[in-house]
Amino acid sequence: MPPSLWGCLLLRKVVNLLYTHLNNNAMKIKYLIPVFILATLATFSSCDLLDKADDISFDATLPLDFSIDETAVNPGGMAYSDTKLLDATTNSEVAKYASKIKEFKVNKITYTISDVSDPSVTFTNGSLKVSSSGKTIATASSVSLSNTTETELTADLAGFNELAAKLLDDKKELVLLNGNFSKTPIAFKVRFNFYVTITANAL
């Protein structure tokens, strides 16, 4: 039995003894009631704190890489979509606590572009979605492929919550990227970083 559970049981035993004492010594009730109340409060607050002490919380970054190489010639632009598997267990800390995780929380998502063949191309109406449901996770109205700095996407909080729930189920989920190129051919790489907070039972 975990030490925290022993502590809670001991506190509750003390409360029960005090209660019995009160019943057997009615004349002393007015003196013992404050002690009884304090002991009761201590039981619940201490046990709650001990239960929380058994949890750990840590931040993790989950990368998702797309390598885009669109060879079709479309001077007027074209729609694009692709899916990749977001696997949280590629992070060593997530893998360590995988069977103990109680909650995922998605805090933000960023993108970084590299190895661009034509920096004059723009990507518009871009979005990341939960592939299985089509729920939007995050969006970018217009992205210049000449932008190589890490940039935060616009969050959809309901989408963040749905992705977190999917990751909790089996630690991975297919993510759909879609949007429109201003022209093709185009080739580049884009890394999405999912910044998350994870709560797990201690090992």
C-alpha positions as CSV (number, residue, x, y, z in Angstrom):
1,M,0.0,0.0,0.0
2,P,1.4,3.5,-0.9
3,P,2.7,5.6,2.0
4,S,0.2,8.3,1.2
5,L,-2.7,5.8,1.7
6,W,-1.3,4.7,5.0
7,G,-1.1,8.3,6.1
8,C,-4.7,9.0,5.1
9,L,-5.9,5.8,6.9
10,L,-4.1,6.9,10.1
11,L,-5.6,10.3,10.0
12,R,-9.1,8.9,9.5
13,K,-8.5,6.5,12.5
14,V,-7.7,9.5,14.7
15,V,-10.9,11.2,13.6
16,N,-13.0,8.1,14.4
17,L,-11.4,7.8,17.8
18,L,-12.2,11.4,18.6
19,Y,-15.8,10.9,17.4
20,T,-16.1,7.9,19.8
21,H,-14.7,9.9,22.6
22,L,-17.2,12.7,22.0
23,N,-20.1,10.2,22.2
24,N,-18.8,8.7,25.4
25,N,-18.2,12.1,27.1
26,A,-21.1,14.2,26.3
27,M,-20.3,16.8,29.0
28,K,-16.9,17.5,27.3
29,I,-18.4,18.1,23.9
30,K,-18.0,21.9,24.0
31,Y,-14.3,21.5,24.6
32,L,-13.6,18.8,22.1
33,I,-15.6,20.0,19.2
34,P,-12.9,22.4,18.0
35,V,-10.4,19.5,18.1
36,F,-12.7,17.3,16.2
37,I,-13.3,19.9,13.5
38,L,-9.5,20.5,13.1
39,A,-8.8,16.8,12.9
40,T,-11.5,16.3,10.3
41,L,-10.2,19.2,8.2
42,A,-6.6,17.8,8.5
43,T,-7.8,14.4,7.3
44,F,-9.3,15.7,4.0
45,S,-6.7,18.4,3.3
46,S,-3.7,16.2,4.0
47,C,-5.0,13.3,2.0
48,D,-5.8,15.6,-0.9
49,L,-2.3,17.1,-0.8
50,L,-0.7,13.6,-0.6
51,D,-2.7,12.4,-3.6
52,K,-1.5,15.4,-5.6
53,A,2.0,14.8,-4.4
54,D,1.8,11.5,-6.2
55,D,1.4,13.3,-9.6
56,I,4.1,15.0,-11.6
57,S,3.7,17.7,-14.3
58,F,6.2,18.5,-17.0
59,D,6.4,20.4,-20.3
60,A,7.3,18.7,-23.5
61,T,7.8,19.6,-27.2
62,L,6.4,17.3,-29.8
63,P,7.8,17.8,-33.3
64,L,5.9,17.0,-36.5
65,D,7.7,17.3,-39.8
66,F,6.3,17.7,-43.3
67,S,8.6,17.4,-46.4
68,I,6.7,19.0,-49.3
69,D,7.7,18.5,-52.9
70,E,5.0,19.5,-55.3
71,T,6.2,19.1,-58.9
72,A,3.0,20.0,-60.7
73,V,3.3,23.2,-62.7
74,N,0.4,25.5,-61.7
75,P,1.3,29.2,-62.2
76,G,-2.1,30.2,-60.8
77,G,-1.8,28.1,-57.6
78,M,-3.3,24.9,-56.3
79,A,-4.8,23.3,-53.1
80,Y,-2.6,21.1,-51.0
81,S,-3.1,18.6,-48.2
82,D,-1.1,15.9,-46.5
83,T,-1.2,13.9,-43.2
84,K,1.5,12.9,-40.8
85,L,1.4,11.0,-37.5
86,L,2.0,13.0,-34.4
87,D,3.6,10.5,-32.0
88,A,4.1,11.9,-28.5
89,T,6.3,8.9,-27.5
90,T,9.1,10.2,-29.7
91,N,9.8,12.5,-26.7
92,S,11.8,10.5,-24.2
93,E,10.0,11.9,-21.1
94,V,6.6,11.1,-22.6
95,A,7.7,7.6,-23.4
96,K,9.0,7.1,-19.9
97,Y,5.6,8.0,-18.3
98,A,3.4,6.8,-21.2
99,S,1.4,4.3,-19.1
100,K,1.0,6.8,-16.2
101,I,-0.2,9.9,-18.1
102,K,-3.4,11.3,-16.8
103,E,-3.7,14.5,-18.9
104,F,-2.3,16.3,-22.0
105,K,-2.7,20.0,-22.3
106,V,-1.8,21.7,-25.6
107,N,-0.3,25.2,-25.0
108,K,0.7,26.4,-28.4
109,I,1.8,25.2,-31.9
110,T,4.6,26.8,-33.9
111,Y,6.0,26.3,-37.4
112,T,9.5,26.7,-38.9
113,I,10.2,26.6,-42.6
114,S,13.4,25.5,-44.2
115,D,15.0,24.4,-47.6
116,V,12.6,26.5,-49.7
117,S,13.0,26.1,-53.5
118,D,11.0,29.3,-54.3
119,P,10.7,31.9,-51.5
120,S,8.2,34.0,-53.5
121,V,5.5,31.4,-52.9
122,T,2.8,32.0,-50.3
123,F,0.7,29.4,-48.5
124,T,-2.8,30.7,-47.7
125,N,-5.8,29.4,-45.6
126,G,-3.5,27.0,-43.9
127,S,-4.7,24.8,-41.1
128,L,-3.8,21.8,-39.0
129,K,-6.7,19.4,-38.3
130,V,-7.4,16.2,-36.3
131,S,-7.5,13.9,-39.3
132,S,-10.1,11.5,-37.9
133,S,-12.7,14.2,-37.1
134,G,-11.7,17.1,-39.3
135,K,-11.6,19.4,-36.2
136,T,-9.4,22.4,-36.7
137,I,-6.5,22.6,-34.3
138,A,-4.7,25.8,-35.5
139,T,-4.6,28.1,-38.5
140,A,-2.5,30.6,-40.5
141,S,-4.3,32.9,-43.0
142,S,-1.2,33.7,-45.0
143,V,2.4,32.3,-44.8
144,S,5.3,33.6,-46.8
145,L,7.7,30.7,-47.5
146,S,10.5,33.3,-47.1
147,N,9.7,33.4,-43.4
148,T,12.2,31.0,-41.7
149,T,11.8,32.1,-38.1
150,E,9.7,30.1,-35.6
151,T,6.2,31.5,-35.8
152,E,3.1,30.7,-33.6
153,L,-0.1,29.5,-35.3
154,T,-3.5,30.9,-34.3
155,A,-5.0,28.4,-31.8
156,D,-8.4,26.9,-31.9
157,L,-9.0,26.0,-28.2
158,A,-11.7,23.4,-28.9
159,G,-9.3,21.8,-31.4
160,F,-6.5,21.9,-28.8
161,N,-8.7,20.1,-26.3
162,E,-9.7,17.5,-28.9
163,L,-6.1,16.8,-29.8
164,A,-5.2,16.5,-26.1
165,A,-7.9,13.9,-25.6
166,K,-6.8,11.9,-28.7
167,L,-3.2,11.9,-27.4
168,L,-4.3,10.7,-24.0
169,D,-6.0,7.7,-25.6
170,D,-3.0,6.2,-27.3
171,K,-0.3,8.9,-27.4
172,K,-0.5,9.5,-31.1
173,E,-2.8,11.0,-33.7
174,L,-2.9,11.7,-37.5
175,V,-2.7,15.4,-38.2
176,L,-3.9,16.9,-41.5
177,L,-2.2,19.9,-43.1
178,N,-4.0,21.7,-45.8
179,G,-4.1,25.1,-47.6
180,N,-3.3,26.7,-50.9
181,F,0.0,27.5,-52.7
182,S,0.1,30.7,-54.8
183,K,2.0,28.8,-57.4
184,T,3.8,25.5,-58.0
185,P,6.2,23.7,-58.4
186,I,7.4,24.2,-54.8
187,A,9.5,22.2,-52.4
188,F,10.3,23.0,-48.7
189,K,10.3,21.5,-45.2
190,V,8.2,22.6,-42.3
191,R,8.5,21.5,-38.7
192,F,5.5,22.0,-36.4
193,N,6.3,22.0,-32.7
194,F,3.4,21.1,-30.3
195,Y,4.2,22.6,-26.9
196,V,2.3,20.6,-24.3
197,T,2.1,20.1,-20.5
198,I,1.7,16.6,-19.2
199,T,0.4,15.3,-15.9
200,A,1.2,11.8,-14.9
201,N,1.3,9.5,-11.9
202,A,4.8,9.2,-10.4
203,L,6.6,6.1,-11.4
